Amino acid sequence: MRRHITGLLGALALAAGTLAAAAPASAAAPAGLPATTTGTAVAAPAGSGHATARGVAGEDVPAEFGSDWHDPVTAGPAVARPGTRACEVTLAEARFRDFTPYRGDYAPPTACGSAPWAKVVLRLDGKVKGRQYDRLGNLTLGGVEILRTSTPQPSPDGITWAVEKDVTRYRDTLSRPQPVEMLIGNVVDDTYTGVIDVKVTLTFYAAGRGPGRPAAPDTPDRVLPLTTPAVTTPRNTERLLAEVYATGSGGGCEEYWYLTTPDAAPYSCKAADGPYREVRVSVDGQLAGLAAPFPTVWTGGWSNPFLWYVTPGPRAFDVQPVLYDLTPYAALLNDGRPHRIEVSVAGVPAGQSGWSTPTNLLLWQDEARAVVTGALTRHDEGEPANSSRWTPGTEHRLDTGGGHRLTVAGYLDTSHGRVTTTVSREVGNTSVHRWTDGEGLDALTATWTDRESVTRGATTTRTERTYTMDGTTTLGAGDRLRTVLSLGDRADTVTLRGGRPVDSSRLDDRYTGDATYTTNVPRDQRHAVGTTTARHRLYGSGVPGGCYDRTVATAQGTVTVDRRRC
């Protein structure tokens, strides 16, 4: 599907059929989970191909984009790997040119010992050349979604990229043979020629024995895909998380939900209640969890592919799931009968598609009890807030504010005593959207907050997430389209035991870009220029050395800075 480009900008670009910037065509972990699943795009070693052999810091920068540029690379860290015996399994190998999924079979490795493993790392290696939109893809194992990703847009001469992800948490699924299914929906024709060629592998690292050897981490005993709302969980469940890979995708305005306006406002993307969105989980019809969706910008986003050719926005290559602690509901679910667990996105107009929410349930079981009993003791929901005020004028303005809070609590009588879990979460969003008639100017400044506190026994984990977006697209003289954009993904987590801090971490992932090109002309006449900077910082006990700080900057598709601190 084509990406939505609003108003006059869309008319100019799509009439000529020359804008290779499309939306995808298909649709920090809590304490006790493995390391975060941050994906990293890693360029091939220098000298391995046309793209990676150039673009070294200090090299001459071209005056404008040509037919080739540096392979995609993110500033995030590669997945840390233990030094134990390793075994590699090919999970999928396919060339996507349409909407035919890859199907295969998986069997666990035998040379690295049986589960549990010290770590399991998924790696996707991809290549594509020619002209192609960005596409959304997913990979499931036994029905469990273990990767959701989007693709970069290729140069005429071709690019390669790679994404790594820690998938140790899916140990239950990985420990036995499973069917594999992968799809990156694509269209190849006389205009869009890029066939997406990918290979996905899993590398297993054996758990160590003896001093200094990595032990197997605490991972869920069961992983259940939420393929239907009716779910029957093991009766001895003592901890329960839900992970939702929520994405606005599939063409249409929900890919750009943060820019939608109420019906009365003269804008090309409308939603009756405006741009506020909230991802909700319910149990038997009662709200059990809420979260702010991450405002992912795909690699054709904001009408300007030249922003993303080398450095994608945060999470674009590794769509991280939203996590919910549903442990207060475990007592209810442990009765041996099916219960309805459902996911919805508040704010989406009734009957309108555009969101994908594949969900997995992660369960820990009490090995010493056949049945764990308890009760839900508290459900305190605040009144949802959502208001959008449109102010008409030469420059229209939409001011939006929304929020919601929920606290739930329950206890379980386990083999190691009564354990009470209290989960509190509060989400909020403010935004200012400005545009002119015809949308020759289109600007948004927005902030999303998601504050969560989980107390389990004497341990409390608090996480404060903040997502930011500040961008402006203008169409100027000579059909020159310019986009200036900054994005932020921040999270601060602290763990307290007995009221005293025992662990903390901080994520600060920022992107800025400024790109201009001529619309309504053939590709070789765009005279595109663009600069980007991505800086990824991590601090905490789970980071080697306690600190990670890397900055990658580009100009006209050439890497001009690749600097590591710490």
SULRALIN-V279115 format. One record per helix or strand of 2 or more residues. SS is the DSSP state (2 for helix, 1 for strand). FROM is the first residue (numbers start at 1). TO is the last residue. Records with the same first field share a line. If there is no record, write none. Layout:
SS->FROM-TO + FROM-TO
This chain:
2->7-16 + 168-174 + 253-259 + 301-303 + 305-307 + 327-333 + 437-439 + 477-479 + 523-525 + 544-546
1->40-41 + 86-96 + 102-106 + 119-128 + 136-141 + 144-150 + 159-166 + 178-184 + 196-205 + 222-225 + 230-231 + 237-248 + 278-283 + 286-291 + 322-325 + 339-346 + 355-365 + 373-381 + 385-391 + 395-414 + 417-436 + 441-456 + 459-475 + 480-497 + 500-518 + 529-540 + 547-555 + 558-564
